[in-house]
Amino acid sequence: MADTSKLIRYFEASGSGEEARRMLDLAEQVVKGRPYRVADFTSPAGLVIADAIKANYPQLIVKTDGGYEGAERIRIAFVDSDFNGTVDMGIRTLKVNWDPRFRLLTHRDVLGSLMGLGIDRSKFGDVIVQQGGAQIMVDESVADFVIQNFTKIAMVSVSVEAIELSDIAPKEEKIKEVRTTVASLRLDAVASSGFSVSRTKLVSAINAGLLQVNWQPAKGVSQEVKEGDVISMRGRGRMKVEAITGTSRKGRIGVYLKRFM
């Protein structure tokens, strides 16, 4: 019990205490005899919590699924290592259709209208917006409700139908490659270059809690980043530190970034 108490305190300090407690409860249900238990949709940061819990319960296996390969929001299952059956992750895919000639709707429009139905964000996975429609991953417990009640997005009439997971179209993302040099690998320096935001505005954004590193709240402007880190900024998207390319004679550090828009 002492180890799990420390775990909860650690994640409380990073702002993820509530999610850690929910996951710990699911894990303990499996330890007590359930074959598996599945958590709600979460960002990849949830996997950090799940792995920490598994370290305390070696008899558990952690499985993940977001409905399709490369999904950002995922569901996490704690599974008894002796369980040989199929783990039902409870994910359904819905296709939302609208007239593409009427209005170009964005991810924010779709998600905002979904939230307007009064359903918690944890019941929704990725929202893949395409020309004239979108595909959304949902918890099976709310799928029928969404089909029946999701009729408008920003005054645009829409229709919703269930589709198979195998029919999900690949996610389309624009990628901008950024090759730059920075004085240090501090978050404010790297993010300022990658998001094309002034250092002053970037510092204000960090202090306002608008930035995350690997889906965890940024620790501060002086937090150092490394290869493989994912930096996200509310309203600006996210980027990955693809590579640290070396140091120039003047001591500046080369950084190769991929920005997803």
DRENBA-768969 format. One line per field, with one value per residue (C-alpha): x, y, z; residue in one letter; chain. Coordinates in nm, 3 decimals, decimal comma. Each point is the difference from the previous one (the first is absolute). Example, Ala and Ser with C-alpha at 12.3 -4.5 7.8 and 13.67 -1.06 7.14 Angstrom:
px	1,230  0,137;
py	-0,450  0,344;
pz	0,780  -0,066;
drenvex	A  S;
dokol	A  A;
! end
This chain:
px	0,000  0,286  0,130  -0,340  -0,045  0,328  -0,114  -0,321  0,188  0,243  -0,277  -0,194  0,303  -0,015  -0,375  -0,097  -0,097  -0,366  0,078  0,266  -0,252  -0,254  0,257  0,130  -0,355  -0,039  0,334  -0,092  -0,330  0,201  0,235  -0,308  -0,134  -0,133  0,153  0,050  -0,121  0,007  0,054  -0,164  0,171  0,312  0,295  0,329  0,090  -0,238  0,237  0,266  -0,244  -0,093  0,364  0,068  -0,295  0,114  0,337  -0,186  -0,204  0,225  -0,286  -0,171  0,039  -0,073  -0,166  -0,094  -0,223  -0,132  -0,209  0,265  0,376  0,156  -0,291  0,093  -0,276  -0,006  -0,175  0,213  -0,085  0,146  -0,007  0,071  0,306  -0,185  -0,295  0,006  -0,324  -0,071  0,019  -0,297  0,119  -0,354  0,083  -0,250  0,057  -0,259  0,002  -0,137  -0,114  -0,075  -0,026  0,357  -0,133  -0,177  0,286  0,348  -0,019  0,307  0,107  -0,086  -0,352  -0,066  0,142  -0,176  -0,339  0,064  0,078  -0,322  -0,189  0,101  0,229  0,336  0,309  0,133  -0,270  0,144  0,321  0,151  -0,203  0,118  -0,133  -0,012  -0,169  -0,373  0,013  0,182  0,062  -0,010  0,103  -0,248  -0,066  -0,263  -0,215  -0,069  0,002  -0,377  -0,065  0,238  -0,158  -0,346  0,086  0,299  -0,189  0,175  0,350  0,012  -0,348  0,097  -0,224  0,184  -0,086  0,178  0,042  0,198  0,282  0,246  0,340  0,149  -0,167  0,183  0,171  0,361  0,055  0,113  0,250  0,207  0,361  0,233  0,368  0,196  0,377  0,134  0,268  -0,057  0,222  -0,112  -0,249  -0,223  -0,369  -0,054  0,282  -0,100  -0,376  0,044  0,184  -0,229  -0,331  0,127  -0,098  0,206  0,192  -0,204  -0,336  0,129  0,105  -0,343  -0,165  0,210  -0,083  -0,369  0,012  -0,050  0,298  0,053  0,307  -0,081  -0,361  0,098  -0,027  0,325  0,208  0,119  0,181  0,340  -0,110  0,241  -0,129  0,164  -0,029  -0,338  -0,185  -0,340  -0,084  -0,358  -0,136  -0,368  -0,118  0,325  0,003  0,295  0,351  0,259  0,368  0,111  0,375  0,272  0,234  0,315  0,167  0,143  0,336  -0,184  -0,159  -0,353  -0,186  -0,158  -0,353  -0,218  -0,370  -0,313  -0,306  -0,344  -0,277;
py	0,000  0,236  -0,020  0,081  0,290  0,144  -0,053  0,196  0,283  0,016  0,032  0,245  0,226  -0,010  0,062  -0,359  -0,123  -0,064  -0,205  -0,195  -0,087  -0,121  -0,218  -0,138  -0,101  -0,189  -0,174  -0,109  -0,143  -0,227  -0,097  -0,101  -0,230  0,185  -0,124  0,355  0,356  0,279  0,370  0,290  0,173  0,187  0,180  -0,191  0,139  -0,257  -0,275  0,147  -0,043  -0,353  -0,109  0,141  -0,197  -0,318  0,033  -0,052  -0,294  -0,223  -0,250  0,253  0,062  0,342  0,015  0,309  0,081  0,322  -0,157  0,026  -0,003  0,329  0,122  0,275  -0,053  -0,360  -0,237  -0,196  -0,346  -0,171  -0,374  -0,297  -0,176  -0,334  0,123  -0,151  0,143  0,305  0,342  0,210  0,362  0,128  0,232  0,084  0,218  0,250  0,183  0,355  0,137  0,356  0,188  0,110  0,283  0,161  0,055  -0,127  -0,127  -0,043  -0,245  0,263  0,041  -0,374  -0,056  0,306  -0,117  -0,351  0,142  0,199  -0,328  -0,015  -0,302  -0,001  0,040  -0,332  -0,179  0,126  -0,104  0,157  0,220  -0,037  0,288  -0,036  0,175  -0,010  -0,210  -0,143  -0,331  -0,017  -0,273  -0,035  -0,217  -0,255  0,111  0,337  -0,098  -0,037  0,326  0,186  -0,154  0,113  0,345  0,134  0,189  0,337  0,145  0,380  0,022  -0,245  -0,306  -0,331  -0,369  -0,274  -0,368  -0,284  -0,148  -0,284  0,067  -0,147  0,277  0,285  0,224  0,093  0,320  0,289  0,235  0,280  -0,021  0,296  -0,074  0,256  0,004  0,264  0,080  0,097  0,130  -0,286  -0,285  0,189  -0,037  0,369  0,012  -0,312  0,063  0,364  -0,108  -0,290  0,182  0,329  0,191  0,271  -0,104  0,243  -0,141  -0,355  0,060  0,146  -0,306  -0,238  0,192  -0,012  -0,381  -0,010  -0,228  -0,369  -0,220  -0,364  0,076  0,117  0,366  0,186  0,035  0,348  0,207  -0,148  -0,362  -0,174  -0,203  -0,291  -0,209  -0,171  0,249  0,117  0,363  0,117  0,353  0,078  0,163  -0,076  -0,377  -0,218  -0,075  -0,270  0,054  -0,233  0,046  0,203  0,055  0,131  0,312  0,280  0,168  0,285  -0,242  0,000  -0,331  -0,129  -0,136  -0,182  0,031  -0,144  0,214  -0,159  0,238;
pz	0,000  0,075  -0,357  -0,154  0,243  -0,120  -0,358  0,059  0,168  -0,291  -0,260  0,214  -0,017  -0,380  -0,011  -0,091  0,346  -0,080  -0,309  0,191  0,273  -0,257  -0,175  0,328  0,095  -0,329  0,046  0,352  -0,129  -0,230  0,282  0,202  -0,272  -0,302  -0,330  -0,127  0,042  -0,259  0,076  -0,184  -0,291  0,103  -0,154  -0,035  0,342  0,144  -0,111  0,230  0,289  -0,108  -0,024  0,348  0,139  -0,175  0,172  0,328  -0,133  -0,214  -0,052  -0,226  -0,373  -0,150  -0,342  -0,202  -0,296  -0,153  -0,276  -0,271  -0,037  0,100  0,211  0,245  0,255  0,121  0,236  0,245  0,131  0,306  -0,070  0,224  -0,141  0,024  -0,210  -0,350  -0,135  -0,215  0,159  -0,117  0,004  -0,052  -0,291  -0,273  -0,304  -0,119  -0,332  0,001  -0,336  -0,113  -0,328  -0,082  -0,218  0,291  0,244  0,075  0,358  0,218  0,269  0,261  -0,142  0,009  0,347  0,142  -0,126  0,133  0,342  -0,027  0,024  0,367  -0,036  0,176  -0,220  0,131  -0,202  -0,328  -0,170  -0,310  -0,232  -0,360  -0,212  -0,376  -0,290  0,063  0,312  0,297  0,171  0,378  0,241  0,286  0,301  -0,098  0,297  -0,165  -0,369  -0,043  0,184  -0,231  -0,312  0,111  0,140  -0,192  -0,271  -0,033  0,004  0,019  -0,161  -0,274  -0,024  0,028  -0,008  0,195  -0,076  0,152  -0,207  0,054  0,149  -0,316  -0,205  0,174  -0,254  0,078  0,193  -0,218  0,162  -0,140  0,113  -0,003  0,041  0,199  0,011  0,233  0,257  0,360  0,278  0,228  0,013  0,241  -0,076  -0,061  -0,256  -0,196  0,008  -0,100  -0,316  -0,079  0,044  -0,149  0,313  0,167  0,309  0,212  -0,115  0,036  0,361  0,075  -0,159  0,213  0,316  -0,095  -0,027  -0,378  -0,074  0,060  -0,043  -0,073  0,094  0,348  0,110  -0,068  0,316  -0,089  -0,257  0,090  -0,043  -0,236  -0,293  -0,177  -0,314  -0,029  0,222  -0,120  0,078  -0,035  0,027  0,030  -0,320  -0,184  -0,028  0,087  -0,114  0,054  0,071  -0,276  0,045  0,167  -0,293  0,169  0,130  -0,213  0,054  0,169  0,245  -0,143  -0,003  -0,319  0,035  -0,254  0,080  -0,160  0,057  -0,048  -0,107;
drenvex	M  A  D  T  S  K  L  I  R  Y  F  E  A  S  G  S  G  E  E  A  R  R  M  L  D  L  A  E  Q  V  V  K  G  R  P  Y  R  V  A  D  F  T  S  P  A  G  L  V  I  A  D  A  I  K  A  N  Y  P  Q  L  I  V  K  T  D  G  G  Y  E  G  A  E  R  I  R  I  A  F  V  D  S  D  F  N  G  T  V  D  M  G  I  R  T  L  K  V  N  W  D  P  R  F  R  L  L  T  H  R  D  V  L  G  S  L  M  G  L  G  I  D  R  S  K  F  G  D  V  I  V  Q  Q  G  G  A  Q  I  M  V  D  E  S  V  A  D  F  V  I  Q  N  F  T  K  I  A  M  V  S  V  S  V  E  A  I  E  L  S  D  I  A  P  K  E  E  K  I  K  E  V  R  T  T  V  A  S  L  R  L  D  A  V  A  S  S  G  F  S  V  S  R  T  K  L  V  S  A  I  N  A  G  L  L  Q  V  N  W  Q  P  A  K  G  V  S  Q  E  V  K  E  G  D  V  I  S  M  R  G  R  G  R  M  K  V  E  A  I  T  G  T  S  R  K  G  R  I  G  V  Y  L  K  R  F  M;
dokol	A  A  A  A  A  A  A  A  A  A  A  A  A  A  A  A  A  A  A  A  A  A  A  A  A  A  A  A  A  A  A  A  A  A  A  A  A  A  A  A  A  A  A  A  A  A  A  A  A  A  A  A  A  A  A  A  A  A  A  A  A  A  A  A  A  A  A  A  A  A  A  A  A  A  A  A  A  A  A  A  A  A  A  A  A  A  A  A  A  A  A  A  A  A  A  A  A  A  A  A  A  A  A  A  A  A  A  A  A  A  A  A  A  A  A  A  A  A  A  A  A  A  A  A  A  A  A  A  A  A  A  A  A  A  A  A  A  A  A  A  A  A  A  A  A  A  A  A  A  A  A  A  A  A  A  A  A  A  A  A  A  A  A  A  A  A  A  A  A  A  A  A  A  A  A  A  A  A  A  A  A  A  A  A  A  A  A  A  A  A  A  A  A  A  A  A  A  A  A  A  A  A  A  A  A  A  A  A  A  A  A  A  A  A  A  A  A  A  A  A  A  A  A  A  A  A  A  A  A  A  A  A  A  A  A  A  A  A  A  A  A  A  A  A  A  A  A  A  A  A  A  A  A  A  A  A  A  A  A  A  A;
! end
